[in-house]
Amino acid sequence: MTTPMFQAIDVHKSFDHHEVLKGIDMTVARGEVVCLLGPSGSGKSTFLRCINHLEKFDRGEMWVAGDRVGYRPHGDALRELSEREIAGRRADIGMVFQQFNLFAHRTALENVMEGPVIVRGEKRGDVAKRAKDLLGQVGLGDRGDSYPSQLSGGQQQRVAIARALAMQPKLMLFDEPTSALDPELVGDVLDVMKGLARDGMTMIVVTHELGFAREVADRVYFMSDGVVVESGPPEQVLGAPREERTKSFLSKVLA
Amino acid sequence: MTTTSAPTQMGDGRDSRVVLPTRHPGRWVAVVVIAALAVFAVFQVFGNERFHWDVVREYLFAEPILQGVLRTLMLTVAAMVIGISLGIVIAVLRLSPNRFLSTAAWLYSWFFRGTPLLVQLLFWYFLSALYPTIGAGALSWDTNSLISPLTAALLGLGLNEAAYMSEIVRSGILSVPKGQAEAAQAIGMNRGQVMRRVVLPQAMRVIIPPTGNETIGMLKHTALVLVIGYTELMTSASLIYSRNYQTIPLLIVAALWYLFITAILSVGQYYIERHFGRGFSNSRVRRQRKPDATTEAEVAEGDPAQGATA
């Protein structure tokens, strides 16, 4: 059996005294696309942010491509990894945010180049060529010189995807990538993501786009109140949900 | 109700009415009053021979004054360099999650902002009274030879400035949205890289205008080193007027130079602000780009799915 690209075992997390993750297990195989669905406040974004340690978790274990995320065993407890180790793990994990978070003081091309040049120490000339190709891949080959403020939300999000891809990540995390977009711009971003999925990228996507989940996801996880309520192929979870909570959520979203 | 008359019926009527701007009689009154005061002031100043403009002219470019100007500039630049670098360090400490570090940084600001600059300058200058030697064993120096008027001036002005700059830098850092640092962390940057490459460059937009203020303030605070005898512009002027008793003309000479340097600094600030403002919605840039942005976007967005798989 090959190592899964991502694995989580019994992940717990509390904010103050409120437990937002109550023991999440998840396995994602290489090249698999997994969508996390669920009402807001269900913990799906928090879980996603734990994967690259933007959020610390309190208990449980996580691996990305066989490497531990965030902590390593230390006696009976877990010890947080050093800053350098955490940064090293993050470099292999691409993340796309709801609010794009493009570096506002750099052009689209500079945004894409920043990671390889600064984090990996690659030569500017080599990176520039690859970055231009990536911008072309997301349909923005001619907007490299634009600053984020000169781009539409959909264009910014596609640059953000290119920026994450520039690090040649093993795993891509998407945190509600289309939630902040005008409806007519959602399609372009989803199309880019579909392309990635077809190319075999391993992806974990927190989304409200049921259509996307149904079309692209290999499996979906439905989360509510910090637990995975049910998971499986989209046609099963979305088409014939077994759990009451899933049914009521779907009926509200589809209404 | 006099201004809201019913629309007048006119045949075609569209081109027959011209829009007139609202009148502002109050503004015109203010213009006349202020202009009159300005003319009066100019006559009072330049018509009064007791100002001794001839003496001003004589000393404006005198050797000791020019040297004083140079030293004032040097002192201003050096003290600001110390203040800004140390200020950044203290701001970062202040924002540290470690309670001890943030409290230490707070105490620093509290102390240096809470005591008069004049007192601090004198304190540094008379440090030898407290510590005749600095260091230990073989590595010890005579304090009096270390603390010259220049080093005392740099310490006094620089450390004091760092306290003010740290607050300015802190507000700048806090003004950068959290998502920027998260995105930088997410591509694998370490804390130092996040600060240097992403947070500070954007914080500069907020930091620069008050730093311009601080620099102009520093230019004039350097005059305080008069009390410890470092001969910058103000001290040079005072040395001259203590000999020839032309106090007011020499103060005017100094003031003219301070004004001139302030003008230059303000121009510099404009360009620095423009540099760090790049990428942030500038209405002029936006208006120019909008039309072609839509056409380019249409071309680019023709078939992104196809582009993505290519």
Contacts between the chains, C-beta under 8 A, distances in Angstrom:
chain1	res1	chain2	res2	distance
A	52	B	185	8.0
A	52	B	186	5.9
A	54	B	182	5.7
A	54	B	185	6.5
A	54	B	186	6.8
A	83	B	190	6.0
A	83	B	191	6.4
A	84	B	190	6.6
A	87	B	185	7.5
A	87	B	188	5.0
A	87	B	189	6.6
A	87	B	190	4.8
A	88	B	188	6.7
A	90	B	185	6.3
A	90	B	186	5.8
A	90	B	187	7.1
A	90	B	188	4.5
A	91	B	187	6.7
A	91	B	188	2.9
A	92	B	188	7.8
A	93	B	186	7.5
A	94	B	186	7.8
A	95	B	183	7.7
A	95	B	186	4.0
A	97	B	179	6.1
A	97	B	182	7.1
A	97	B	183	6.4
A	97	B	186	7.9
A	99	B	179	5.3
A	101	B	177	7.7
A	101	B	179	3.9
A	101	B	180	6.1
A	101	B	182	6.4
A	101	B	183	3.7
A	102	B	183	7.4
A	103	B	180	6.6
A	103	B	183	7.0
A	103	B	184	7.4
A	103	B	198	5.7
A	103	B	202	7.9
A	104	B	180	7.1
A	104	B	202	6.1
A	104	B	279	5.2
A	104	B	280	6.3
A	105	B	201	5.2
A	105	B	202	5.3
A	105	B	276	7.6
A	105	B	278	6.4
A	105	B	279	4.4
A	105	B	280	7.4
A	106	B	279	6.6
A	107	B	279	7.5
A	114	B	187	6.9
A	114	B	197	6.9
A	115	B	187	3.8
A	115	B	188	6.6
A	115	B	189	7.9
A	118	B	189	6.4
A	118	B	193	5.8
A	118	B	197	5.8
A	119	B	187	6.0
A	119	B	188	4.3
A	119	B	189	5.8
A	119	B	193	7.3
A	136	B	307	6.5
A	136	B	310	7.7
A	137	B	307	6.0
A	137	B	308	5.8
A	137	B	310	6.7
A	138	B	304	6.8
A	138	B	307	7.1
A	138	B	308	6.6
A	139	B	300	5.1
A	139	B	301	5.9
A	139	B	302	7.7
A	139	B	303	7.8
A	139	B	304	3.6
A	139	B	307	4.4
A	139	B	308	7.2
A	140	B	300	5.6
A	141	B	300	7.0
A	141	B	307	8.0
A	142	B	296	5.7
A	142	B	299	7.3
A	142	B	300	5.9
A	143	B	296	6.8
A	143	B	297	8.0
A	143	B	300	6.6
A	146	B	289	7.6
A	146	B	293	7.8
A	147	B	278	7.0
A	147	B	279	4.0
A	147	B	280	8.0
A	148	B	279	6.8
A	149	B	279	6.3
A	149	B	280	6.3
A	149	B	281	4.5
A	149	B	286	7.5
A	150	B	285	7.2
A	150	B	286	6.9
A	150	B	289	5.3
A	150	B	293	6.6
A	152	B	297	6.7
A	154	B	301	8.0
A	155	B	297	6.7
A	155	B	300	7.9
A	158	B	304	7.4
A	160	B	183	7.7
A	163	B	183	7.9
A	163	B	187	6.9
A	164	B	186	7.6
A	164	B	187	7.2
A	167	B	187	5.7
A	167	B	188	6.8
A	188	B	301	5.7
A	188	B	304	5.0
A	191	B	304	4.9
A	191	B	305	4.0
A	191	B	308	6.3
A	192	B	304	5.8
A	192	B	305	7.7
A	192	B	308	4.8
A	194	B	305	6.5
A	194	B	308	7.3
A	195	B	304	7.9
A	195	B	305	6.0
A	195	B	307	7.8
A	195	B	308	2.6
A	195	B	309	4.8
A	196	B	308	6.9
A	198	B	309	6.1
A	199	B	309	7.1
